[in-house]
Amino acid sequence: MAKADTESGRKVIASNRRAYHDYHVLEKYEAGIKLTGAEVKSLRAGHCVIADAHALIDKKKSLAWLMNLQIPEWNRGNQIEVHEPKRRRALLLHKNEILKLRQKLQEQGLTLVPLSVYFKHGFAKVEIGVCKGKKLYDKRQSLKEKQAKRDIARRVKR
């Protein structure tokens, strides 16, 4: 479920391992997420699907949005505060960070991908990465490197 790191105060709820397979992560940013109370309770329980999520920068209003992050409804809550599981959520970033991200996204083939969702000192955070898509041969090469590291680790243990 959730993995706690006591040194940094991070409790990881969900991580997007598929993003590291499909993309080259060039830079990482930490952003807060604007959530409702029921969503926070659901996240604290460890319920979150980050696989299909992506982030956007609104060019007109200089806002950052997190799209398709699925946080299931909190079933023990009251019926008044029901939220949509895949609604868009605002990312809390400084204006200069948003401007930097907008400039980087204008380059060819770059996108914003959420890498992990976690709690840091009680606040819900998301780590987003500026990523460039991998080609098929890049994916094969990274799998070969991963397998070689595993083989070396096994030999060292013996």
N, C-alpha and C positions, 0 to 999 in steps of 0.2 A: 504494500500500500504506500504510505508516505514514508520517506526516508529523511531523518533529521540529522543535521550537521550542527553540533553544539558550538563549534568554534566560530562560525560565521553567523549563527543565528538563523540559518536557512532550514526550512522543512519543505522538501521537494514534494509536490503533489503529482505532477505529471511531467514527463520529459519526452521530447520528440526525437527519438533515435533515428527515425526514418529521414529526418532532415539532414543529418550528417551523412547518410548514404546517398541522398539525391542531390545535395548541394555542397559547394565549397563555401564555408562560412568565412567571410572576409572580416567582419567586425561584429561585436556584440554590444547591445545596449540593454540597460535595465529600466523598465517602465512600470509604473503603478497601473492598476486596473480599476476602473470605476464600476463598482458592483452594488447590488442591492443586498439587504440583510440575509435573505433566503439563499442567495448565491454564495455568500461567504460561508454560511453554515454547511452547504453542500460541498464546497471546496475543503473545508476543515475535515469533513468526513472522508475526503480522498476521492471524491467523484468528479472526474474531469476527463474529457477526450480532446486531445490537442492535435490529433493526426491530420485533420482536414483544414486546420486553421491557417489563416494568413493575415497580414496587416496591410493597411492602406494609409496613405497620406492624402488628406483632403486638400486640394490645391487652393481652393477659394478661401477657406476659413483657417488654414494652417492648423488642422487637427489631425490626430492619428487615431485610427480605428482598428480594433481587433475583430476580425470576421470569422464566423463558423467555429468559434471555440464553444464546445458543447459542455455546459454545466447543467446536469439534470435537475429537475424540480426537487425541492426539499419537501419530501412527502409528509413530514411531521409538522409542517408549518400551517398557519391559518390559510384559508382559501382566498383571502383578499390579496395577499402578496405573492401571487403566482407569476413566474417569469417565463419567457420563452427560452428554451434550452440553447438555441443557436442564434440569439440576437447579437447585434453588433454592440461592442463595448468600447468605450473611450479609453485610450491609453494616456496616462498622465506623464508627459514629457515636458521639458523646458522648451521654450519657443526656438532657441538657437539649435537644440538637438533636432527638432522637427525640420528646421530649414536645412541642416546638414543632410538629414535623411532624404529629403526631397531632392536635393542636388545629386546625391548618389544614385537615387532611383531613376534619374533621367538618363543614366548611362545604359548602354545596351545590355540586356539580359540580367539585370540585377532585380532582386525582389526581397521583401521583408517576410521572414518566416519566424514564427514563435518557436523557441527552442525548449523552454521549460516554464512551468508555472509553479510558484512556490510562495511560502510565507517567509518574510524576513522581518524579524522583530515585531510580529503581529500584523503586518501589512501584506496584502496580496500583491505579488509582483509577477511580471512576466519578463523573461529574457528573450529579446528579439534579435535576430541576426540579419545582417545585410549579406545576402547569399547570391551566388552565381550557380546556375544549373550545371551538373556534371554530365559529360557525355558517357556513352555506354562503356567505352574503353577506360575512362577514368574510374568508373565503378568497379570494373574488373580488376584494375590495378590496386585499388584500395582494399578489395577483398583478398588479393594475393598478399599484400603487406600485412593485413590482419592475421591471416593464416600463418605467415612466417613468424610473427611475434608470438603466437600461441605455441608453435612448435619449439621455439627457443625457450619459452617459459617452462614447457614440459620437460625439456632436456635438463634444464638447470635444477628442477626439483628432484630429479632422479639422482 
